[in-house]
Structures are given as C-alpha cells and as structure tokens.
Amino acid sequence: MIKVVILGAGNVATHLFKAFYASENVTVVQWYNRHLKAIDLYKNKVAVTDDLSALIEADVYMLAISDDVIESLSEQLPFTNRLVVHTSGSTSLYAIEQKHDRGVFYPLQTFSKDTEVDFSAVPICVEALKKDDLKTLKKLAKAIGAQSHKVNTNQRQALHLAAVFVNNFSNQLYRIAHEITESQGVEFDILKPLIRETAAKIETISPYMAQTGPAKRNDKKTIKRHLKQLEKEEHKTIYTLLTESIKTTHGKQ
C-alpha cells in the first residue's frame, strides 16, 4: 500500500485524490491546503489540514500546486529525506528543495474540476533521482490504471510545450470558430463531427499526412475570401500565420 499526502486543491490535486481514493493499492493519508475551505468537502474521506507542521509520514508527498510556488513550499516542508514530487509539466525536478528525495509525477492531460477523468487513458510522465523512487512512482501510476513513461526534464518540458499547441492553442481555435459561427447564427455543433474526425485521424496517420485545406492546396482565391470574411484583425492575423505555416510545411511558398 502506497501512502500519499496531497498538497494543493486545484484541478489536478482533486482528480488525483479521487483516483487514489478509488485505488485498492493507494491510501491518501492526508490532504493539505493553506485554505481548508477548498478541501472541506472531503474531510469525511481524508484527514485535512492547513498546517504544514502537522503533516504526517507518507511514502509520497505530492505537490499538485502552481509552478511558481513549488520551490517555496518544498522549502517549508518540516522534514528531510522523504520523497517529494511535483505534478508540473514545465518545472525542473530541481525546483524541489534538495533536502528531499525529489521526483515528478506529471499526468499529461487537461483537467477541469467538473469533468471526470479516466486515468487509464492518461499517460503519467515520471522522473526521479533514485531508482527506488522511480519504482514507487511507476507503481503509483499503475495503481490508478495509468501507464507511466520515464522521461528526463528536457523531454517532459518538450511534451508540455507540445501539449500547449495540441490542447490550449487548438481550444483557442475552437473558440474563434465558435465566434465565427455565432456571428452568422449557425450552430457550432455542426462542426463537432469534423473536430472528432480530425482528432481521430492521428491514430492512424501522421499530422503531416492528415493535413488538408486551402493552405495545403495553395488555393489563393479561397484564402483571400476567408480573410475578407473575417471581421477581427486578430483573427486575420492568426489565419494568415497558420496559413503561411502550412504552406511552408507543404512546399507551397
């Protein structure tokens, strides 16, 4: 049984608690947050605290917190030589205070508090300085049905950067598309089968091979018409930038 203390109360912390709580091989022995109100809902399931000096012994202390406070919180932990890990995709392993055994447990997924997460479909990127700690983190991932991937900091940071493109940026493009359809009183839902098919294609072919559209064809008339249709300069700039990127990729310059 792996004993875990969770620190933090955001989306990642909440979903990890639910997954650990449901596992037969993990026990969340304590949940810390500086504001108890944020985790008060779970006090009947786990011991909660807002006092770092009251933290109890565990196999893993998981810092599911904002990147910019990982270093300072790890410094404040009132013990040494215990495994302390963070869940960040972009923060160095060495941001954790060196008095601890350091590691990373990064679930590569988008998390919203009100959306259920199936961890069997979530890759967990793990990193540690000690072999035994790495084994513990792999066991922890397996205990919630997730597949673990041993990566170094550079690889993890590259994955996080790539994730911003495939998730955050693509979602912003969905938002722009929603504005465009709304402006003409047409349902955005009509685009959802296309969104699903676009995502499904990369299961069988590369993104390069999956590319279609006027930019790849260098269809100048359609591109010009699209730019004329767009009302916001911001949207024209994004359209032009992505069009030029696709044309360059596919040798249409």
N, C-alpha and C positions, 0 to 999 in steps of 0.2 A: 504494500500500500504506500503510495507516494503522498506525503503530507505537503500541502501547499498553503502559503499565505499570499493573498492577493492585496496589492496596494494600488488604489485608484478606483474610480467609479464611472469611467466613461463607457463608451460602446464596447470596446474590446474587453475591458475588465468584466463587464456584465455578461457578455456572451461566453467568455472563458469560465466564469463562475458557474453558469448554467451547465456547460459541458462537463466540467469537473464534478459538479454536484451529481450529475446523472451517471457518472462512471463508477463502476464497481472497484476500480483499482486506484482511485484518487480520493483523498479527503481534503476538503478545504477546511483547515483548522481555524482560520481567522481571516477577516476581511478588514483592511484598514482604509480609511479615507479621512482627510482632515475635516470634512463636513459630514457628520453622521447622518444627517437628513437624507443624503444621496443614497445611502445603503440601508436605511432604516427598514425598508420594505422586506429585507432579507434576514432580519435579526432572529427570526424564529427558525431559520435554517442553518445559520452560521454565527459564530461569535464575532461581533463587530466592535471596532474601536477607532478612536480618533487620537490615540496616544501612542506614539512610537516607542516609548519606553515600556509599554505593556505588550509588545509583540512577543509571541511565544515561539518555541522552537519548531522548525519545519525543515523539510528536505529542500524545498524551493521557495524563494521569496520572489514573487513576480511583480515587477514594476510595470503595470499597464497604465502609464501616465503620459503626459505631454513630453515630447522630446526635450524641451528646454528645462525641465526640472529633474530629469533622470540623475544628472550628476549631483545636484544639491541634496536630493532625497536620499540617494545611496550613501552620501557622506554622513547623513543624520542617523542612519540605522545604528542602533546601540549594541552591535555585536560584530564579530570578525570571523573570517574563515568559514562562512556559510555560503551556499550557492544563491547568488542574487542575479536575476536575469531581467532584461527589459524586453518589450514586445515591439520595439520600433524597427521600421524597415531601413531608415536612413542614418540612425545614430550609431556611432562606433561602440564596439564592445568595451573599449577602454574608457568610455564615459562613466562607467560604474567605478566607484571608489575602489582602489587597489587592495584595501584591507579585506575585501570579499573574494570568494571564488566567483568568477564572472562568466556570464553566458547570455545568449539571446534566444528567445522563443518567439519568432515572428510569423504570425498567421497572415499569409498573403491573400487577403480578401477584403472586400468593402463591408463595413459593419454599420448597420442602423439599429438603434435600440429596439424598435418595434417590428423588426423583420427577423424571422427565425433563421438560424444558420445551421446547415448540415456540415459538420466538421469532417465527415468522410470525404467531402469534396473540397476541402480546404488544405492546400499544401502548407506545412509548417517548416520554415527555414530555421535550422538550429545551428548554434555556434557556441563553443566553449573552449577554455584554455586547457582543461583537464579531460582526459579520456573518460574517466568515470562520470564526470558531469555531463559530458556529451551523451553517454549511455542513458543517464537519468532523463535528459530532455527528450531523447528518442522514445523512451518508454512512456513518458508523459503524453507525447503526441499520439502514440499507439493506443493509449488508454482512452482517448476520446475519439478513436476511429479515424484519426488523420494520418496522412503519410508525411514522414519527415524527410527533409533534404538537408544534408550537411553542406553548408556554404561558408565561405570566408566573408569578411566585411565588405570587400570590394564587390563581390558577386551579389551579396544581399542589397547593397546600395544601388547596383545596376538594375536589379529586379524591381526595387522600389521606384526608381526613375521610370522604368518601362511601364510599371503599373499606373503611374500618373498619366501616361499617354493613353493606355488602353481603357482606363476607367474614368479618371477625373476629366480628362480632355474630351473623351468621347461623350461623356454625360453632358458636358457643356454644349457639345454639338447637338445633342438631343434637345436641349433647352432652346437653342436657336431655332431648330426645326419646329419646335412647338410654337414659338412666336410667329414663325412664317405661316404655319397652317392656321393659327388663330386669327391672324390678320385678314384672312380670306374666309373665315367662318367654316373651315373644313376640319373634320375630326383628326387629331393627331394619331388616334388609334389605328387609322388606316395604314400607317407606316410600320406598325409593330411586327407584322409578318416579315417585312423586309429587314428590320433590325434583327429578328431572330435568325433569319436565313444567313445574313452577313456574319453573325457570330458563329453559326453552325459550320460554315464553310472551312474555317481554320482548323476544324477537327480532321479534315482530310487533305487539304491543300495549303500551301504557304500563303501568307498575306500578299506576297508579290504576285503569285498566280491568281489570287482571288480578285485582284483589282479590276474594276470595270468603270464605265462612266465617261463623260465628255472630256475630262482632262487626259485620261489614258489614250483616247481616240484623237486627241487634239482637235476636238470639234469646236472650232473658233466661234461659229455662229451661236451655238447653244451657250457657250461660256459668256459671250457678250450679252446675250439675252438675260441670262441669270443675273449678271452684275447689274443690269438695268432694273430688274425686278426688285433687287434688294434695296430697302429704304434706308437702313442704318449704315453709316460709314464703317462702323466696327465690323459688321457682318461682311461687307465688301472686302475689307482688309483680310479677314480670316479666309474667305472664299478664294481670294487671289493667292494668298500664301500657300494654302493647301493645293490649289490647282498647279501652281508652279512646282511644288514639291513632287507631285505625282508625275508631271511632265518630265521633270529631271530624272526621276527614278526609271521611267519607261522610255527614255531617249526621244522625247517628242519636242525638245527645245530647238 
